[in-house]
Amino acid sequence: MTVASPARPESRAAGVHRLVCRNCGAAEDVDRAAEHDPCLEPATGTGFRIEAAEVTFRGLCPACRARADGD
Ligand SMILES: [Zn+2]
């Protein structure tokens, strides 16, 4: 039994992106590849004060990819 992991600290959340497998739902963090991000600002007029933004990459995890490529 492991202790529930705390919410990601802001400093870490700002430096990683998410990987999500569209097949099995596996998700993990991945370090950013570059210092510059793609556009992470919404169109104006939302009324939100933006405090953080995340990028989620969707695709196939290594296990699902191996199964898909193996057929
Ligand atoms: Zn998967």
N, CA, C, O and the ligand as a Tripos MOL2 file, in Angstrom:
@<TRIPOS>MOLECULE
protein
  285   283    72     0     0
PROTEIN
NO_CHARGES

@<TRIPOS>ATOM
      1 N           0.8610   -1.1990    0.0000 N.3       1 MET1
      2 CA          0.0000    0.0000    0.0000 C.3       1 MET1
      3 C           0.8850    1.2320    0.0000 C.2       1 MET1
      4 O           1.7030    1.4340    0.8970 O.2       1 MET1
      5 N           0.7060    2.0310   -1.0020 N.am      2 THR2
      6 CA          1.5010    3.2460   -1.0790 C.3       2 THR2
      7 C           0.6490    4.4470   -0.7070 C.2       2 THR2
      8 O          -0.5730    4.4440   -0.8560 O.2       2 THR2
      9 N           1.3160    5.4450   -0.2330 N.am      3 VAL3
     10 CA          0.6200    6.6850    0.1090 C.3       3 VAL3
     11 C           0.2030    7.3740   -1.1820 C.2       3 VAL3
     12 O           0.9610    7.4320   -2.1500 O.2       3 VAL3
     13 N          -0.9960    7.8860   -1.1750 N.am      4 ALA4
     14 CA         -1.4820    8.5900   -2.3700 C.3       4 ALA4
     15 C          -0.5370    9.7260   -2.7050 C.2       4 ALA4
     16 O          -0.1500   10.5030   -1.8320 O.2       4 ALA4
     17 N          -0.1720    9.8180   -3.9630 N.am      5 SER5
     18 CA          0.7440   10.8810   -4.3620 C.3       5 SER5
     19 C           0.0180   12.2200   -4.2970 C.2       5 SER5
     20 O          -1.1540   12.3240   -4.6570 O.2       5 SER5
     21 N           0.7260   13.2310   -3.8380 N.am      6 PRO6
     22 CA          0.1050   14.5600   -3.7550 C.3       6 PRO6
     23 C          -0.0830   15.1390   -5.1350 C.2       6 PRO6
     24 O           0.4960   14.6620   -6.1110 O.2       6 PRO6
     25 N          -0.8860   16.1570   -5.2040 N.am      7 ALA7
     26 CA         -1.0810   16.8500   -6.4760 C.3       7 ALA7
     27 C           0.2660   17.3510   -6.9630 C.2       7 ALA7
     28 O           1.1500   17.6760   -6.1690 O.2       7 ALA7
     29 N           0.4080   17.4080   -8.2630 N.am      8 ARG8
     30 CA          1.6820   17.8310   -8.8130 C.3       8 ARG8
     31 C           2.0160   19.2480   -8.3830 C.2       8 ARG8
     32 O           1.1840   20.1470   -8.5060 O.2       8 ARG8
     33 N           3.2190   19.4540   -7.8840 N.am      9 PRO9
     34 CA          3.6090   20.8320   -7.5520 C.3       9 PRO9
     35 C           3.5680   21.6960   -8.7960 C.2       9 PRO9
     36 O           3.7590   21.2140   -9.9130 O.2       9 PRO9
     37 N           3.3190   22.9620   -8.5910 N.am     10 GLU10
     38 CA          3.1660   23.8610   -9.7380 C.3      10 GLU10
     39 C           4.4360   23.8940  -10.5820 C.2      10 GLU10
     40 O           4.3720   23.9500  -11.8100 O.2      10 GLU10
     41 N           5.5970   23.8580   -9.9130 N.am     11 SER11
     42 CA          6.8420   23.9520  -10.6610 C.3      11 SER11
     43 C           6.9970   22.7660  -11.5930 C.2      11 SER11
     44 O           7.5120   22.9130  -12.7010 O.2      11 SER11
     45 N           6.5570   21.5890  -11.1600 N.am     12 ARG12
     46 CA          6.6700   20.4170  -12.0170 C.3      12 ARG12
     47 C           5.5970   20.4660  -13.0930 C.2      12 ARG12
     48 O           5.8590   20.1320  -14.2490 O.2      12 ARG12
     49 N           4.4120   20.8740  -12.7280 N.am     13 ALA13
     50 CA          3.3300   20.9150  -13.7010 C.3      13 ALA13
     51 C           3.6780   21.8500  -14.8540 C.2      13 ALA13
     52 O           3.2220   21.6580  -15.9810 O.2      13 ALA13
     53 N           4.4840   22.8530  -14.5630 N.am     14 ALA14
     54 CA          4.8120   23.8180  -15.6020 C.3      14 ALA14
     55 C           5.8760   23.2720  -16.5450 C.2      14 ALA14
     56 O           6.1010   23.8330  -17.6170 O.2      14 ALA14
     57 N           6.5330   22.1830  -16.1540 N.am     15 GLY15
     58 CA          7.6520   21.7140  -16.9540 C.3      15 GLY15
     59 C           7.4200   20.3950  -17.6480 C.2      15 GLY15
     60 O           8.3470   19.8470  -18.2440 O.2      15 GLY15
     61 N           6.2100   19.8640  -17.5900 N.am     16 VAL16
     62 CA          5.9500   18.5730  -18.2040 C.3      16 VAL16
     63 C           4.6760   18.6290  -19.0350 C.2      16 VAL16
     64 O           3.8430   19.5220  -18.8740 O.2      16 VAL16
     65 N           4.5510   17.6800  -19.9010 N.am     17 HIS17
     66 CA          3.3330   17.4970  -20.6600 C.3      17 HIS17
     67 C           2.7750   16.1300  -20.3140 C.2      17 HIS17
     68 O           3.4120   15.3480  -19.6080 O.2      17 HIS17
     69 N           1.5740   15.8440  -20.8180 N.am     18 ARG18
     70 CA          0.9450   14.5670  -20.5290 C.3      18 ARG18
     71 C           0.9360   13.6970  -21.7740 C.2      18 ARG18
     72 O           0.7880   14.1810  -22.8960 O.2      18 ARG18
     73 N           1.0990   12.3900  -21.5430 N.am     19 LEU19
     74 CA          0.9120   11.4080  -22.5960 C.3      19 LEU19
     75 C          -0.2800   10.5610  -22.1970 C.2      19 LEU19
     76 O          -0.3310   10.0620  -21.0720 O.2      19 LEU19
     77 N          -1.2400   10.3870  -23.0940 N.am     20 VAL20
     78 CA         -2.4220    9.5850  -22.7950 C.3      20 VAL20
     79 C          -2.6340    8.6010  -23.9320 C.2      20 VAL20
     80 O          -2.6840    8.9890  -25.0990 O.2      20 VAL20
     81 N          -2.7610    7.3100  -23.5820 N.am     21 CYS21
     82 CA         -3.0160    6.2790  -24.5870 C.3      21 CYS21
     83 C          -4.5090    6.2390  -24.8970 C.2      21 CYS21
     84 O          -5.3400    6.0940  -24.0000 O.2      21 CYS21
     85 N          -4.8300    6.3700  -26.1730 N.am     22 ARG22
     86 CA         -6.2400    6.3840  -26.5740 C.3      22 ARG22
     87 C          -6.8560    4.9980  -26.5120 C.2      22 ARG22
     88 O          -8.0780    4.8580  -26.5710 O.2      22 ARG22
     89 N          -6.0230    3.9730  -26.3940 N.am     23 ASN23
     90 CA         -6.5390    2.6150  -26.3910 C.3      23 ASN23
     91 C          -6.8000    2.1050  -24.9780 C.2      23 ASN23
     92 O          -7.9070    1.6530  -24.6840 O.2      23 ASN23
     93 N          -5.8030    2.1680  -24.0990 N.am     24 CYS24
     94 CA         -5.9490    1.5980  -22.7500 C.3      24 CYS24
     95 C          -6.0920    2.6700  -21.6830 C.2      24 CYS24
     96 O          -6.4150    2.3520  -20.5390 O.2      24 CYS24
     97 N          -5.8620    3.9200  -22.0240 N.am     25 GLY25
     98 CA         -6.0420    4.9900  -21.0580 C.3      25 GLY25
     99 C          -4.8420    5.2660  -20.1870 C.2      25 GLY25
    100 O          -4.9050    6.1090  -19.2930 O.2      25 GLY25
    101 N          -3.7400    4.5640  -20.4350 N.am     26 ALA26
    102 CA         -2.5310    4.8190  -19.6600 C.3      26 ALA26
    103 C          -2.1330    6.2710  -19.8080 C.2      26 ALA26
    104 O          -2.2280    6.8400  -20.8960 O.2      26 ALA26
    105 N          -1.6840    6.8800  -18.7040 N.am     27 ALA27
    106 CA         -1.2910    8.2830  -18.7440 C.3      27 ALA27
    107 C          -0.0220    8.4790  -17.9510 C.2      27 ALA27
    108 O           0.1740    7.8450  -16.9140 O.2      27 ALA27
    109 N           0.8200    9.3350  -18.4210 N.am     28 GLU28
    110 CA          2.0340    9.6620  -17.6920 C.3      28 GLU28
    111 C           2.5070   11.0430  -18.0770 C.2      28 GLU28
    112 O           2.0730   11.6160  -19.0770 O.2      28 GLU28
    113 N           3.4160   11.5730  -17.2560 N.am     29 ASP29
    114 CA          4.0090   12.8700  -17.5570 C.3      29 ASP29
    115 C           5.2470   12.6600  -18.4100 C.2      29 ASP29
    116 O           5.9150   11.6310  -18.3120 O.2      29 ASP29
    117 N           5.5400   13.6190  -19.2250 N.am     30 VAL30
    118 CA          6.7700   13.5780  -20.0120 C.3      30 VAL30
    119 C           7.3820   14.9660  -19.9760 C.2      30 VAL30
    120 O           6.6840   15.9780  -20.0420 O.2      30 VAL30
    121 N           8.7010   14.9900  -19.8700 N.am     31 ASP31
    122 CA          9.3740   16.2920  -19.8550 C.3      31 ASP31
    123 C           9.1820   16.9980  -21.1770 C.2      31 ASP31
    124 O           9.0420   16.3700  -22.2270 O.2      31 ASP31
    125 N           9.1780   18.2910  -21.1060 N.am     32 ARG32
    126 CA          9.0740   19.0650  -22.3400 C.3      32 ARG32
    127 C          10.3450   18.8950  -23.1550 C.2      32 ARG32
    128 O          11.4370   18.7610  -22.6030 O.2      32 ARG32
    129 N          10.1950   18.9020  -24.4580 N.am     33 ALA33
    130 CA         11.3470   18.7320  -25.3310 C.3      33 ALA33
    131 C          12.0300   20.0590  -25.6250 C.2      33 ALA33
    132 O          13.1950   20.0850  -26.0230 O.2      33 ALA33
    133 N          11.3290   21.1340  -25.4360 N.am     34 ALA34
    134 CA         11.8920   22.4360  -25.7800 C.3      34 ALA34
    135 C          11.3990   23.4700  -24.7880 C.2      34 ALA34
    136 O          10.3930   23.2750  -24.1060 O.2      34 ALA34
    137 N          12.1130   24.5500  -24.7230 N.am     35 GLU35
    138 CA         11.7350   25.6210  -23.8080 C.3      35 GLU35
    139 C          10.4950   26.3650  -24.2850 C.2      35 GLU35
    140 O           9.7260   26.8890  -23.4790 O.2      35 GLU35
    141 N          10.3090   26.4060  -25.5770 N.am     36 HIS36
    142 CA          9.1500   27.1260  -26.0970 C.3      36 HIS36
    143 C           7.9720   26.1750  -26.2250 C.2      36 HIS36
    144 O           8.1270   25.0200  -26.6210 O.2      36 HIS36
    145 N           6.8070   26.6730  -25.8860 N.am     37 ASP37
    146 CA          5.5890   25.8750  -25.9670 C.3      37 ASP37
    147 C           4.7910   26.2590  -27.1990 C.2      37 ASP37
    148 O           4.9650   27.3480  -27.7480 O.2      37 ASP37
    149 N           3.9150   25.3610  -27.6320 N.am     38 PRO38
    150 CA          2.9530   25.7840  -28.6280 C.3      38 PRO38
    151 C           2.0000   26.7980  -28.0080 C.2      38 PRO38
    152 O           2.1020   27.0830  -26.8150 O.2      38 PRO38
    153 N           1.1150   27.3230  -28.7590 N.am     39 CYS39
    154 CA          0.1810   28.3160  -28.2460 C.3      39 CYS39
    155 C          -0.6070   27.7370  -27.0820 C.2      39 CYS39
    156 O          -1.3210   26.7460  -27.2400 O.2      39 CYS39
    157 N          -0.4790   28.3470  -25.9290 N.am     40 LEU40
    158 CA         -1.1970   27.8830  -24.7490 C.3      40 LEU40
    159 C          -2.0980   28.9750  -24.1980 C.2      40 LEU40
    160 O          -2.5060   28.9330  -23.0380 O.2      40 LEU40
    161 N          -2.4020   29.9460  -25.0350 N.am     41 GLU41
    162 CA         -3.2780   31.0120  -24.5880 C.3      41 GLU41
    163 C          -4.5960   30.9260  -25.3440 C.2      41 GLU41
    164 O          -4.6060   30.8610  -26.5730 O.2      41 GLU41
    165 N          -5.6900   30.9250  -24.6260 N.am     42 PRO42
    166 CA         -6.9890   30.8570  -25.2860 C.3      42 PRO42
    167 C          -7.3050   32.1660  -25.9820 C.2      42 PRO42
    168 O          -6.6760   33.1960  -25.7350 O.2      42 PRO42
    169 N          -8.2730   32.1010  -26.8380 N.am     43 ALA43
    170 CA         -8.7390   33.3380  -27.4450 C.3      43 ALA43
    171 C          -9.2010   34.2790  -26.3340 C.2      43 ALA43
    172 O          -9.5990   33.8350  -25.2570 O.2      43 ALA43
    173 N          -9.1440   35.5390  -26.5990 N.am     44 THR44
    174 CA         -9.5140   36.5120  -25.5780 C.3      44 THR44
    175 C         -11.0080   36.4560  -25.2840 C.2      44 THR44
    176 O         -11.7990   35.9680  -26.0910 O.2      44 THR44
    177 N         -11.3720   36.9580  -24.1250 N.am     45 GLY45
    178 CA        -12.7800   37.0700  -23.7920 C.3      45 GLY45
    179 C         -13.3200   35.9540  -22.9380 C.2      45 GLY45
    180 O         -14.5330   35.8660  -22.7450 O.2      45 GLY45
    181 N         -12.4550   35.0850  -22.4130 N.am     46 THR46
    182 CA        -12.9660   33.9920  -21.5840 C.3      46 THR46
    183 C         -13.2920   34.4710  -20.1820 C.2      46 THR46
    184 O         -14.1220   33.8710  -19.4980 O.2      46 THR46
    185 N         -12.6430   35.5520  -19.7440 N.am     47 GLY47
    186 CA        -12.8590   36.0290  -18.3960 C.3      47 GLY47
    187 C         -12.0300   35.2950  -17.3630 C.2      47 GLY47
    188 O         -12.0320   35.6560  -16.1860 O.2      47 GLY47
    189 N         -11.3230   34.2680  -17.7980 N.am     48 PHE48
    190 CA        -10.4890   33.5000  -16.8700 C.3      48 PHE48
    191 C          -9.1640   34.2070  -16.6380 C.2      48 PHE48
    192 O          -8.6130   34.8440  -17.5360 O.2      48 PHE48
    193 N          -8.6680   34.0820  -15.4240 N.am     49 ARG49
    194 CA         -7.2780   34.4400  -15.1720 C.3      49 ARG49
    195 C          -6.4900   33.1550  -15.3180 C.2      49 ARG49
    196 O          -6.5690   32.2890  -14.4460 O.2      49 ARG49
    197 N          -5.7470   33.0060  -16.3720 N.am     50 ILE50
    198 CA         -5.0230   31.7720  -16.6440 C.3      50 ILE50
    199 C          -3.8430   31.6370  -15.6890 C.2      50 ILE50
    200 O          -3.0390   32.5590  -15.5570 O.2      50 ILE50
    201 N          -3.7410   30.5020  -15.0310 N.am     51 GLU51
    202 CA         -2.6380   30.2630  -14.0970 C.3      51 GLU51
    203 C          -1.7360   29.1360  -14.5660 C.2      51 GLU51
    204 O          -0.5750   29.0740  -14.1610 O.2      51 GLU51
    205 N          -2.2320   28.2570  -15.3970 N.am     52 ALA52
    206 CA         -1.4020   27.1650  -15.8880 C.3      52 ALA52
    207 C          -2.0270   26.6150  -17.1510 C.2      52 ALA52
    208 O          -3.2230   26.7840  -17.3890 O.2      52 ALA52
    209 N          -1.2220   25.9640  -17.9510 N.am     53 ALA53
    210 CA         -1.7080   25.3230  -19.1640 C.3      53 ALA53
    211 C          -0.9440   24.0170  -19.3450 C.2      53 ALA53
    212 O           0.2150   23.9030  -18.9480 O.2      53 ALA53
    213 N          -1.5960   23.0530  -19.9390 N.am     54 GLU54
    214 CA         -0.9530   21.7550  -20.1510 C.3      54 GLU54
    215 C          -1.1670   21.3240  -21.5950 C.2      54 GLU54
    216 O          -2.1450   21.6940  -22.2440 O.2      54 GLU54
    217 N          -0.2220   20.5360  -22.0700 N.am     55 VAL55
    218 CA         -0.3500   19.9170  -23.3820 C.3      55 VAL55
    219 C          -0.5340   18.4280  -23.1650 C.2      55 VAL55
    220 O           0.2210   17.8130  -22.4120 O.2      55 VAL55
    221 N          -1.5270   17.8410  -23.8150 N.am     56 THR56
    222 CA         -1.7500   16.3990  -23.7290 C.3      56 THR56
    223 C          -1.5330   15.7880  -25.1050 C.2      56 THR56
    224 O          -2.1750   16.1690  -26.0840 O.2      56 THR56
    225 N          -0.6110   14.8280  -25.1550 N.am     57 PHE57
    226 CA         -0.3650   14.0860  -26.3810 C.3      57 PHE57
    227 C          -1.1890   12.8110  -26.3220 C.2      57 PHE57
    228 O          -1.0810   12.0560  -25.3560 O.2      57 PHE57
    229 N          -2.0150   12.5530  -27.3390 N.am     58 ARG58
    230 CA         -2.8300   11.3480  -27.3680 C.3      58 ARG58
    231 C          -2.3420   10.4380  -28.4830 C.2      58 ARG58
    232 O          -2.0240   10.8810  -29.5870 O.2      58 ARG58
    233 N          -2.2940    9.1500  -28.1570 N.am     59 GLY59
    234 CA         -1.8170    8.1780  -29.1390 C.3      59 GLY59
    235 C          -1.8310    6.7970  -28.5420 C.2      59 GLY59
    236 O          -2.7190    6.4630  -27.7560 O.2      59 GLY59
    237 N          -0.8560    5.9900  -28.9070 N.am     60 LEU60
    238 CA         -0.7890    4.6210  -28.4110 C.3      60 LEU60
    239 C           0.4450    4.4740  -27.5270 C.2      60 LEU60
    240 O           1.5360    4.9070  -27.8990 O.2      60 LEU60
    241 N           0.2680    3.8560  -26.3470 N.am     61 CYS61
    242 CA          1.3850    3.5880  -25.4600 C.3      61 CYS61
    243 C           2.2390    2.4730  -26.0850 C.2      61 CYS61
    244 O           1.8000    1.8180  -27.0300 O.2      61 CYS61
    245 N           3.4490    2.2580  -25.5650 N.am     62 PRO62
    246 CA          4.3270    1.2390  -26.1600 C.3      62 PRO62
    247 C           3.6730   -0.1380  -26.2470 C.2      62 PRO62
    248 O           3.8390   -0.8330  -27.2490 O.2      62 PRO62
    249 N           2.9300   -0.5450  -25.2110 N.am     63 ALA63
    250 CA          2.3110   -1.8710  -25.2300 C.3      63 ALA63
    251 C           1.2300   -1.9530  -26.2990 C.2      63 ALA63
    252 O           1.1780   -2.9230  -27.0540 O.2      63 ALA63
    253 N           0.3790   -0.9550  -26.3680 N.am     64 CYS64
    254 CA         -0.6930   -0.9630  -27.3720 C.3      64 CYS64
    255 C          -0.1100   -0.8050  -28.7730 C.2      64 CYS64
    256 O          -0.6160   -1.3850  -29.7340 O.2      64 CYS64
    257 N           0.9380   -0.0310  -28.8780 N.am     65 ARG65
    258 CA          1.5860    0.1650  -30.1730 C.3      65 ARG65
    259 C           2.1900   -1.1520  -30.6660 C.2      65 ARG65
    260 O           2.0950   -1.4820  -31.8480 O.2      65 ARG65
    261 N           2.8050   -1.8930  -29.7580 N.am     66 ALA66
    262 CA          3.3980   -3.1740  -30.1390 C.3      66 ALA66
    263 C           2.3200   -4.1320  -30.6160 C.2      66 ALA66
    264 O           2.5150   -4.8560  -31.5920 O.2      66 ALA66
    265 N           1.1750   -4.1390  -29.9260 N.am     67 ARG67
    266 CA          0.0780   -5.0190  -30.3580 C.3      67 ARG67
    267 C          -0.4620   -4.5850  -31.7190 C.2      67 ARG67
    268 O          -0.7560   -5.4170  -32.5780 O.2      67 ARG67
    269 N          -0.5880   -3.2680  -31.9010 N.am     68 ALA68
    270 CA         -1.1280   -2.7730  -33.1650 C.3      68 ALA68
    271 C          -0.1730   -3.0580  -34.3140 C.2      68 ALA68
    272 O          -0.6000   -3.4280  -35.4080 O.2      68 ALA68
    273 N           1.1350   -2.8820  -34.0600 N.am     69 ASP69
    274 CA          2.1200   -3.1180  -35.1130 C.3      69 ASP69
    275 C           2.3140   -4.5990  -35.3860 C.2      69 ASP69
    276 O           2.7470   -4.9900  -36.4700 O.2      69 ASP69
    277 N           1.9840   -5.4320  -34.3780 N.am     70 GLY70
    278 CA          2.2310   -6.8600  -34.5200 C.3      70 GLY70
    279 C           1.2190   -7.5710  -35.3970 C.2      70 GLY70
    280 O           1.4740   -8.6680  -35.8940 O.2      70 GLY70
    281 N           0.0690   -6.9390  -35.5840 N.am     71 ASP71
    282 CA         -0.9540   -7.6150  -36.3990 C.3      71 ASP71
    283 C          -0.6860   -7.4610  -37.8920 C.2      71 ASP71
    284 O          -1.4510   -7.9700  -38.7120 O.2      71 ASP71
    285 ZN         -2.1730    1.6480  -24.2360 Zn       72 ZN72
@<TRIPOS>BOND
     1     1     2 1
     2     2     3 1
     3     3     4 2
     4     3     5 am
     5     5     6 1
     6     6     7 1
     7     7     8 2
     8     7     9 am
     9     9    10 1
    10    10    11 1
    11    11    12 2
    12    11    13 am
    13    13    14 1
    14    14    15 1
    15    15    16 2
    16    15    17 am
    17    17    18 1
    18    18    19 1
    19    19    20 2
    20    19    21 am
    21    21    22 1
    22    22    23 1
    23    23    24 2
    24    23    25 am
    25    25    26 1
    26    26    27 1
    27    27    28 2
    28    27    29 am
    29    29    30 1
    30    30    31 1
    31    31    32 2
    32    31    33 am
    33    33    34 1
    34    34    35 1
    35    35    36 2
    36    35    37 am
    37    37    38 1
    38    38    39 1
    39    39    40 2
    40    39    41 am
    41    41    42 1
    42    42    43 1
    43    43    44 2
    44    43    45 am
    45    45    46 1
    46    46    47 1
    47    47    48 2
    48    47    49 am
    49    49    50 1
    50    50    51 1
    51    51    52 2
    52    51    53 am
    53    53    54 1
    54    54    55 1
    55    55    56 2
    56    55    57 am
    57    57    58 1
    58    58    59 1
    59    59    60 2
    60    59    61 am
    61    61    62 1
    62    62    63 1
    63    63    64 2
    64    63    65 am
    65    65    66 1
    66    66    67 1
    67    67    68 2
    68    67    69 am
    69    69    70 1
    70    70    71 1
    71    71    72 2
    72    71    73 am
    73    73    74 1
    74    74    75 1
    75    75    76 2
    76    75    77 am
    77    77    78 1
    78    78    79 1
    79    79    80 2
    80    79    81 am
    81    81    82 1
    82    82    83 1
    83    83    84 2
    84    83    85 am
    85    85    86 1
    86    86    87 1
    87    87    88 2
    88    87    89 am
    89    89    90 1
    90    90    91 1
    91    91    92 2
    92    91    93 am
    93    93    94 1
    94    94    95 1
    95    95    96 2
    96    95    97 am
    97    97    98 1
    98    98    99 1
    99    99   100 2
   100    99   101 am
   101   101   102 1
   102   102   103 1
   103   103   104 2
   104   103   105 am
   105   105   106 1
   106   106   107 1
   107   107   108 2
   108   107   109 am
   109   109   110 1
   110   110   111 1
   111   111   112 2
   112   111   113 am
   113   113   114 1
   114   114   115 1
   115   115   116 2
   116   115   117 am
   117   117   118 1
   118   118   119 1
   119   119   120 2
   120   119   121 am
   121   121   122 1
   122   122   123 1
   123   123   124 2
   124   123   125 am
   125   125   126 1
   126   126   127 1
   127   127   128 2
   128   127   129 am
   129   129   130 1
   130   130   131 1
   131   131   132 2
   132   131   133 am
   133   133   134 1
   134   134   135 1
   135   135   136 2
   136   135   137 am
   137   137   138 1
   138   138   139 1
   139   139   140 2
   140   139   141 am
   141   141   142 1
   142   142   143 1
   143   143   144 2
   144   143   145 am
   145   145   146 1
   146   146   147 1
   147   147   148 2
   148   147   149 am
   149   149   150 1
   150   150   151 1
   151   151   152 2
   152   151   153 am
   153   153   154 1
   154   154   155 1
   155   155   156 2
   156   155   157 am
   157   157   158 1
   158   158   159 1
   159   159   160 2
   160   159   161 am
   161   161   162 1
   162   162   163 1
   163   163   164 2
   164   163   165 am
   165   165   166 1
   166   166   167 1
   167   167   168 2
   168   167   169 am
   169   169   170 1
   170   170   171 1
   171   171   172 2
   172   171   173 am
   173   173   174 1
   174   174   175 1
   175   175   176 2
   176   175   177 am
   177   177   178 1
   178   178   179 1
   179   179   180 2
   180   179   181 am
   181   181   182 1
   182   182   183 1
   183   183   184 2
   184   183   185 am
   185   185   186 1
   186   186   187 1
   187   187   188 2
   188   187   189 am
   189   189   190 1
   190   190   191 1
   191   191   192 2
   192   191   193 am
   193   193   194 1
   194   194   195 1
   195   195   196 2
   196   195   197 am
   197   197   198 1
   198   198   199 1
   199   199   200 2
   200   199   201 am
   201   201   202 1
   202   202   203 1
   203   203   204 2
   204   203   205 am
   205   205   206 1
   206   206   207 1
   207   207   208 2
   208   207   209 am
   209   209   210 1
   210   210   211 1
   211   211   212 2
   212   211   213 am
   213   213   214 1
   214   214   215 1
   215   215   216 2
   216   215   217 am
   217   217   218 1
   218   218   219 1
   219   219   220 2
   220   219   221 am
   221   221   222 1
   222   222   223 1
   223   223   224 2
   224   223   225 am
   225   225   226 1
   226   226   227 1
   227   227   228 2
   228   227   229 am
   229   229   230 1
   230   230   231 1
   231   231   232 2
   232   231   233 am
   233   233   234 1
   234   234   235 1
   235   235   236 2
   236   235   237 am
   237   237   238 1
   238   238   239 1
   239   239   240 2
   240   239   241 am
   241   241   242 1
   242   242   243 1
   243   243   244 2
   244   243   245 am
   245   245   246 1
   246   246   247 1
   247   247   248 2
   248   247   249 am
   249   249   250 1
   250   250   251 1
   251   251   252 2
   252   251   253 am
   253   253   254 1
   254   254   255 1
   255   255   256 2
   256   255   257 am
   257   257   258 1
   258   258   259 1
   259   259   260 2
   260   259   261 am
   261   261   262 1
   262   262   263 1
   263   263   264 2
   264   263   265 am
   265   265   266 1
   266   266   267 1
   267   267   268 2
   268   267   269 am
   269   269   270 1
   270   270   271 1
   271   271   272 2
   272   271   273 am
   273   273   274 1
   274   274   275 1
   275   275   276 2
   276   275   277 am
   277   277   278 1
   278   278   279 1
   279   279   280 2
   280   279   281 am
   281   281   282 1
   282   282   283 1
   283   283   284 2
@<TRIPOS>SUBSTRUCTURE
     1 MET1         2 RESIDUE 1 A MET
     2 THR2         6 RESIDUE 1 A THR
     3 VAL3        10 RESIDUE 1 A VAL
     4 ALA4        14 RESIDUE 1 A ALA
     5 SER5        18 RESIDUE 1 A SER
     6 PRO6        22 RESIDUE 1 A PRO
     7 ALA7        26 RESIDUE 1 A ALA
     8 ARG8        30 RESIDUE 1 A ARG
     9 PRO9        34 RESIDUE 1 A PRO
    10 GLU10       38 RESIDUE 1 A GLU
    11 SER11       42 RESIDUE 1 A SER
    12 ARG12       46 RESIDUE 1 A ARG
    13 ALA13       50 RESIDUE 1 A ALA
    14 ALA14       54 RESIDUE 1 A ALA
    15 GLY15       58 RESIDUE 1 A GLY
    16 VAL16       62 RESIDUE 1 A VAL
    17 HIS17       66 RESIDUE 1 A HIS
    18 ARG18       70 RESIDUE 1 A ARG
    19 LEU19       74 RESIDUE 1 A LEU
    20 VAL20       78 RESIDUE 1 A VAL
    21 CYS21       82 RESIDUE 1 A CYS
    22 ARG22       86 RESIDUE 1 A ARG
    23 ASN23       90 RESIDUE 1 A ASN
    24 CYS24       94 RESIDUE 1 A CYS
    25 GLY25       98 RESIDUE 1 A GLY
    26 ALA26      102 RESIDUE 1 A ALA
    27 ALA27      106 RESIDUE 1 A ALA
    28 GLU28      110 RESIDUE 1 A GLU
    29 ASP29      114 RESIDUE 1 A ASP
    30 VAL30      118 RESIDUE 1 A VAL
    31 ASP31      122 RESIDUE 1 A ASP
    32 ARG32      126 RESIDUE 1 A ARG
    33 ALA33      130 RESIDUE 1 A ALA
    34 ALA34      134 RESIDUE 1 A ALA
    35 GLU35      138 RESIDUE 1 A GLU
    36 HIS36      142 RESIDUE 1 A HIS
    37 ASP37      146 RESIDUE 1 A ASP
    38 PRO38      150 RESIDUE 1 A PRO
    39 CYS39      154 RESIDUE 1 A CYS
    40 LEU40      158 RESIDUE 1 A LEU
    41 GLU41      162 RESIDUE 1 A GLU
    42 PRO42      166 RESIDUE 1 A PRO
    43 ALA43      170 RESIDUE 1 A ALA
    44 THR44      174 RESIDUE 1 A THR
    45 GLY45      178 RESIDUE 1 A GLY
    46 THR46      182 RESIDUE 1 A THR
    47 GLY47      186 RESIDUE 1 A GLY
    48 PHE48      190 RESIDUE 1 A PHE
    49 ARG49      194 RESIDUE 1 A ARG
    50 ILE50      198 RESIDUE 1 A ILE
    51 GLU51      202 RESIDUE 1 A GLU
    52 ALA52      206 RESIDUE 1 A ALA
    53 ALA53      210 RESIDUE 1 A ALA
    54 GLU54      214 RESIDUE 1 A GLU
    55 VAL55      218 RESIDUE 1 A VAL
    56 THR56      222 RESIDUE 1 A THR
    57 PHE57      226 RESIDUE 1 A PHE
    58 ARG58      230 RESIDUE 1 A ARG
    59 GLY59      234 RESIDUE 1 A GLY
    60 LEU60      238 RESIDUE 1 A LEU
    61 CYS61      242 RESIDUE 1 A CYS
    62 PRO62      246 RESIDUE 1 A PRO
    63 ALA63      250 RESIDUE 1 A ALA
    64 CYS64      254 RESIDUE 1 A CYS
    65 ARG65      258 RESIDUE 1 A ARG
    66 ALA66      262 RESIDUE 1 A ALA
    67 ARG67      266 RESIDUE 1 A ARG
    68 ALA68      270 RESIDUE 1 A ALA
    69 ASP69      274 RESIDUE 1 A ASP
    70 GLY70      278 RESIDUE 1 A GLY
    71 ASP71      282 RESIDUE 1 A ASP
    72 ZN72       285 GROUP 0 **** ****
